[in-house]
Amino acid sequence: MAAQISNPTTPGRRIKLNVGGKFFETTLSTLQSAGPDSLLAALSNRAAYNPIFIDRDPEIFSVLLSLLRSNRLPSAALRRFSIQELAEEALYYGVESRLRSASLPSPLHGIDAAIVDTIRPASDAVPSTFSAGEDGSLWIAHGGQISIYDSYLSYSTAVRTHLDDITSICRVWPEIAAVGSESSSGLHIYDLSSGRYTGSVHWTDQDDPRIYKARVCAIANSPDSVFVSFDCPHRENSVLVIDKSTLQVSSELTRQSGSAAKNTVPGKVTWLPETGLVIGSAVTCGAFGYSGYIRIWDPRRKEVVWETNEPGSGRSSRFGDSFADVGVDIDDSVLFKICSKSGDLAMADIRKLGDDPWVYMEDTNPSMREASYGGNEVHLHCYKRQVFVGKDGGLEVWSRLNERGGWSERRGDTENGRDEVSLKRNYVDKVEMGERGLIKRIEGGGERLFVSRENVEGIEVWESSNHSAIISVPS
């Protein structure tokens, strides 16, 4: 014993702990694996004959000690304790990063994803919109409130805004939300960590009386700016660039008027990190089917660098099959569209756009080639180099055959005079339209996919199925 105490840095040295009256024995190396700044590493440097006493819950400590030993949580841990309980104790001991890496989902592969839970706010549970964070956290807007769930999807708090309802929400900083409403004018900024309202931005023009009561339709974020599409009651609309440091309008990307499809307000706005371009799209559906446009602006030059209208003039290999939704893969700078009649998926390399840049996906999954499409509601979302498509109530995913490759791997089809990309399409979830409800919104965050449905309470949480059996999400 004396020899062990005289050399306290021996990795195999045994250390005894008394946690809440329960005795534990482990090694120096196990405690030090918690990290140099952790409480456990600090205690491991103490030389003592008697067990070191810690006045904490022994049952949860047992779980955390097992985590340090094996780098994974015991299979029963999440059935016995909530993530919040484990997280609070992990924070005390300084091992929260180890707990986070062990408890968060496996890499998201849409091909084997499954619903693990549904997050339902305590009140007004039908969400109007939501925002997913890079760490897998979730902000749910319902009524005029925003319910906040951390990266473990544990409920944190709710922030009541001055709005009656929230229809647009964007994370402009980790704890700062920009929100808009279809029933109230202006873009409004809230600090969700304190619940404090910090300011607002309105689209106004003293020389044009038609510009008033402008409502937010879509929001996109970049490190320095927020890009917001506004719509006025008299069909005037614009896309403004707002300086994040001052919350002042720095420029106007576009202003248009009228009810024609090519002049409607962008319902989606995306900022592209690779080039700094801003992509806006609008889709309308009438008696003659779908119509809309995709427009790309360069904010530095304040000009349009590419646009397309469907249906419209110009060469198109799928004339008459206008897109029903548009998505952008910001990792690879690729534009996707889903066709309204056929349900086909097409892509275009944003770096090589032309008159007709679309390449249509060749489905390599024989069981999906005759998949029917109801043609009612379509939503497209690109995430982690996968394309998720919500058609009616079902959800499908398009993924590359070669995970290491990019979308730009094309195979020429000289016989038909076109290019195709070989991808695999699979159903993530195939349900009838009325069984679970129409898909309203799809968004990825961390290693999760979040889905909301029309007039259905809560947000569905999707994770790769090999992890879904052991995750329990408190609501």
N, C-alpha and C positions, 0 to 999 in steps of 0.2 A: 504493500500500500504506500509506504513512504517513497519507494522508488517511482511509483506512478505519479505521485503528487509533485515530486521534484522535477519531473519532466512532463509538464502539462500539455505539451504540444504533440504527444504521441497519438497518431490518428486512431489507433485501436483502444485508447484509454476509455474505460467505462465511466459513465457519469450517471448518477442517480438523481432523480427529480421527484419531488412530492407536489403533485398538482391537485389542489383542492382536496387533499387527504388521500389521494390514490398514488401509489408509488410506481415509477417508471424507471427503467434502466436502458440506456442506449450508449452509443459511442461518441467520442469527440468529433469524428468525421461526419456523422449524421447531423449533429447540431450545427456544425460549421457549414454544412451544405445549404443552410438557410440563407447564407449571404453575410458578408462582413458587417453590414449595418443592422442586422437583426438582433432582437433581444436574445434569442437562443444562442447565437454566436458569442455574444457578450457574456452570457452565463457560462458558456463552455470554458472560458478562460479562468474561471474561478476555481481555485484548489480548495476542496473541502472534503472532510471525512463524512459529514452528515449530508443527507439529500437536500438539494436546494429547493426551497419552498416557493411555489407560485400559486397565488390565490385566484385560480381561474377554473373553468369547467373542465374536469378531467376527461369526460367522454369526447368532447370536441378536440381536446388536445391529443387524444389517442388517434383520431382521424388525421390530424395534421402531422403527427409523428410518422404515421404510416405513409403519408404523402412524401415526406422527406426521405424515407427509406426506399420507396419504390418508384417515386416520381408519378404516381397515379393515385386516384382516390379509391378507397375500398368500395366494392360494388354496392354495399348497403348504406353508404354514407349519405347519399342524397335522398334516401327513403327515411332516414332517421332525423336528418337536420335539413333545414332550408339553406339555400345558398347564402342568404343574408346572415344567418347565424354563423356559418363557417367563415364568411368574409370578415365579420367583426372580430372574431378570434384571430384569424390570419393577420389582420392589420395590427393587432396587439403584439403578436410575436414577430412581425416583420416578414411574413412569408406570403403576403398577398399575391405577389407576382407568380409564385409557384402554384398557388391555388387557381389563379386565373388561367394559366396555361394548361392545367390538368382538367379544368371543368368546362372550358369553352369547347364548342363543337369541333369535330374533325373538319378538314377542308371540304368545302361545299362542292359536291358533284351532283348536278341536277338529275342525272340519270338514276340515282338511287336515293333521292331526297324523299322525306316523309314529314308529315305534320307531327310535331312533338307536343304542341300545346296551342292554346288560343289565349292571348292577353286581352282581358276585359277590364276596362276602367270601372271604378266603383259606381259612377253615375253617367247618364247619357252615353251608354256603352256603344252606340252605333257611331263609328269614327267618321269624321268628315274628310280627314287626310292624316298622314303620318310622315315621319322622317326617321330613317335608319342611320345610325352612326357607323364610322369605320371600325369601331370596337364591338359592334353588335348590339349597342344600346338602342333604345327606341323612344321616340316622342310621339304620343298619340293626341291628336286634336279632336275634341268632341264637344259640341256646343261652343262655348267661348273659353273652354279650358284646355290646358295642355298637361297630360299626365306623363310623367317622366319615369322611365325604367332604365336601370344601369346595364352594364355589359353582361351581368348575370341574369338580366331580365327581372330583377327584383324591383318592386315598386319603390321609388324614392320620394316623390312628392307630386303635387298638382299645382299649377300656376293658373290663376284666374285672370284672364285678360279683360279689357274693356269692350271687346267685340262680342256680338251676339253669336257669331259662328265664325269658324276659321276654315277656309277652303284651300289655302296655300301655306306651306311652311318650309323653311330652309335653314340649315345650320350655317350661319356665317362665321361663327367661332365655336369652339367646343361647347360653351355654355350659353351662347347667344343665338336667339332665334329671330328670323325675319318672317313675319306672318302677314297674310292678307285675307280679305273676305270679299265674297261676291255681293254682300249686302251692305258693305261700308267701304268708303274710299280710303286710299292711302296704303303705304307699306309701313308696318309698325315693328319696332325692335324691342325685344324683351330679354332681360338677363334672367335666365331660368334658375341660376344658382341662388339668386336672392328674390326672385319673383318681381323684380323691379322693371317698370316701363321706362325705357331709356330714350325714346324719340320716335319720330315718324318722318316719312318722305312722301310728298304728294306731287303728282304731275299737274302742273298749272301752266297757263300761258295768258298773260294779261292782254295780249293782242288778239286772242282767239277765244271768244266767249263759249265756244262749243266744248272747250277743254275744262270740264268740271266734274266733280264726283267720280274721278277716275279710279276704277277698282283693279286690284291686282289679279292677274290670271296665271302667271308663272314666274318662278324665281330661280336663278342660278347663281352660283358663288364661285369666286376666284380669290386668290390671296389678297388682292388689293381692291377688288370691286364686287359689287352685286349687280346682276343684270335682271331687270324686271320688266315684264310686259304688262301694260296698263290698257284698260278698255273703258271708254266713256259711254254714257247712255245714248248719244247720237252717233254711235258707230265710229267715233274717232279712236284710234289706238296707236300705241307706240311701244318701243323698247328703249328703256333708259339705262344708262350706266351710272351707278351711284358709288361715290368714293367711300370706302368703309371707314377711313380715318376721320372723316368730317360729317358723314351722312348727308352729303350734298350731291345733287345731280351734276355730274361732270360732263356728260354729253348725251346726245339723243341719237341712237343708232338708226332708227327709222320712225317715220310717222306716216300713217295711211288712213284713208277714209273710205267708207262705203260698206255695203253688205255682201259684195261679191266674194267668192271663195278665196281669190288671190289677195284680198285685202283684209281678211279677218285677223283678229288678234292671235298671236302665237300662243297655243295652249301648252307647248313645251319649249323650254329654253335650256340649252346646255352649253357650258364653257368647256373648251377643249384644251387641256394642259399643254399638249405637245406644241401647238401652234398659236395658242391664245385666241383662236377664232371662237365666235359665238354662233351656235346653230339654233334656229327657231323653226318650228313647224306648226301648221294649223290644219285641222281636218274638220270638215262639215259633212253631214249626211242629210240628203233630202229625197224628194220623190224620184229623182233620177240616179240615186246612188251616192257614192262617196266622191268628194273632191277636196283638194287642198294644195298646200305648197310646202316646200322645204327651202329655207333661205339661210345662207351663211354670210356672216358679216366679219369684217376685220375691224375691231374696235379702235385700233391705232389710226387707221386711215378713214374710219367712219364711212365705209362703203361696203356694198354687197359684192362678194367675190364669186358667188355661185348661187344659182337658184333653179328650181324646177317646179312646174305646176302640173297637177294631174286632176282630170284629164286636161290636155292642152296641146299646143302645137309642138312640133319637133319630133325627132325620131324616137320611137319607143317600141321595144319588142313585145310589150304587153299593153298596148293601147286599149283602153276600155276597162282595164282591171286596176283601177286606182288604189292607192294605198289607204289602209284603214288606220294605221298607226306607224310611228317612226321611233327608232331608238338609236343611240350612239354608244359604241364601245370606245370609251375614252382611253383605254389602255393601248389599243392598236389603231386608233383613228379610223374607225370603220363605221359607216352609216348603214343601218338596216331599215327595211320597210316590210310590212306584211300586206299582201294584196287583199282587197276587200271581197272579190268574187271567188277567186280560186283558193285563197288562204295560203298561197305560196309565199316563201320568204326570199328576199333578195338583199344583196349587200353591194356597197360601193366604197372603194378606197378613197377616203377624203383627200389624199395626196395626189390622186390621179382622176379627178372628176372631169367629165366632158358632157357632151350632149346626151348620151345615153350610157351612163357608167354602170348600170345595174348588172350584177351577175346573180343568177337564180340558183338556189340551193338544190343540189341533187341529193335526195334522201337515200341513204344506203341501208335503211332499215326496212326490209320487205313488208313487215307487218303494218307499217304506217303509211304505205303508199296509197292505199285506198281510204285513208282517214277522211271522214266527212267533215264538212264545215257548215255550221248553221247560219253563219253570216250575220249574227246579231251584234255582239259586243266583242271587240278585240283590243287587247293591251299587250304592248311589247316592251321588254326591259332587258338591257344588256348588263351582265354582271360576271366578273371573273372569267372573261373570254367564253361566256356561254350566253345564248339568247333564249330567254324565257318568254313564251307566248301564252297569254290567257285568251282562249276562245270560248265564248259563252261561259260555262261553268268549269271547263276543263283547263288544265295547265300542261303545256308540253315544253320540252327543252331541245334546242339544237346545240350539239357539241362537236368539236373537231375529232376526227379519227386519230390524229397525231397530236397528243396533248402538248408536245414541245414546239409544234409549229404555230404559224399565225393564220389569220383569216385569208391572207393574201396568197396562199397556196392554191393555185388554180390549175384546172385541167382543161385544155382546149377541146372544143367539140366542133371540129371542122365541118362535119357533115351538116350540122344545123346552123353553122355560122355564129356560134355563141360560146361563151365561157361558162363553166359550171364549177362549183366548189363541192367537194365530197364531204358531207357532214352526216352525222347520225342523229335522227330525230326519235325521241321517245316521249311517251306520256309520263309526266310526273304524277298527274292525277287526272283520271278520266271520269267525270261525273256528268250526269244530265243537268241541263240548265236550271231546272227547278229544285234539284236535290240539295244543293248547298248555296245557290245564289250566283249571280253573275259576278265575275271578277271585275273589281273596280280599279284596283291599283296594285302594282307589283314593285317592290324595291328591295335591293340587297344591302346588307350591312354586316361586317365581320364575316363569319362563316355561316350566315343565316340568310334566308329569303323570307320576306314578310309579304303577306297577301291580305288585302281587304276585299270584301264582297258587298254588293249593293244591298242596303237595308239589313245587313247581318251584323250582330254585335261582335265586337272584338277584332283583333288582328291575328291571323294565322301565322304561326312560326314554323318554318320548314328548315330542317337540317339533314345532313347526310344520314341515311338510315342506320349505319353501323354505330352511330352515337345516340340515336333517338331512344334506345331502350333504357339508358341510364340517366337521361336529363329530366329533371322535374322543374317546371317553371312556375314560380309562385305568381299569383295574379292578385 
